[in-house]
Amino acid sequence: MIISEKGEEVSEAILASERFGVTLIRGKGAYSGGDREILLTVTNNVALKRLENLVFMVDPKALFVVENTFYVSGGQFSRRN
């Protein structure tokens, strides 16, 4: 999970350079009241460091949360044209 003020830019960078998708959820900071985007993506340990570097290259202030998941099923979506 990635929380960022630059969610659109981060998601575009991920889609351009990695082989996995991203879901973008609009959010609002409870403390700041500012708009945020929450990006959800699933990747493996091999790509994790690349993803982290990519996120912080686009938004150094992003919050990057990693949760270990031992089972993921489904979720094949096609891109819009």
Residue pairs with C-beta under 8 A, 6 or more apart in sequence:
1 38
1 39
1 40
1 64
1 65
1 67
2 10
2 38
2 39
2 41
2 55
2 62
2 63
2 64
2 65
3 27
3 36
3 37
3 38
3 39
3 62
3 63
3 65
4 10
4 36
4 37
4 39
4 55
4 58
4 59
4 61
4 62
4 63
5 34
5 35
5 36
5 37
5 59
5 61
6 37
6 58
6 59
6 62
7 24
7 36
7 37
7 38
7 39
8 24
8 37
9 58
9 59
10 37
10 39
10 54
10 55
10 58
10 59
10 62
11 22
11 24
11 37
11 39
13 54
13 55
13 57
13 58
14 20
14 22
14 39
14 41
14 51
14 54
14 55
15 21
15 22
17 54
18 43
18 47
18 50
18 51
18 54
20 41
20 42
20 43
20 47
21 41
21 75
21 77
22 39
22 40
22 41
23 39
23 40
23 41
24 37
24 38
24 39
25 37
25 38
25 39
25 40
26 35
26 36
26 37
26 38
27 35
27 36
27 37
27 38
28 34
28 35
28 36
29 35
29 36
41 51
42 69
42 72
42 75
43 51
48 66
52 64
55 62
55 64
56 62
56 64
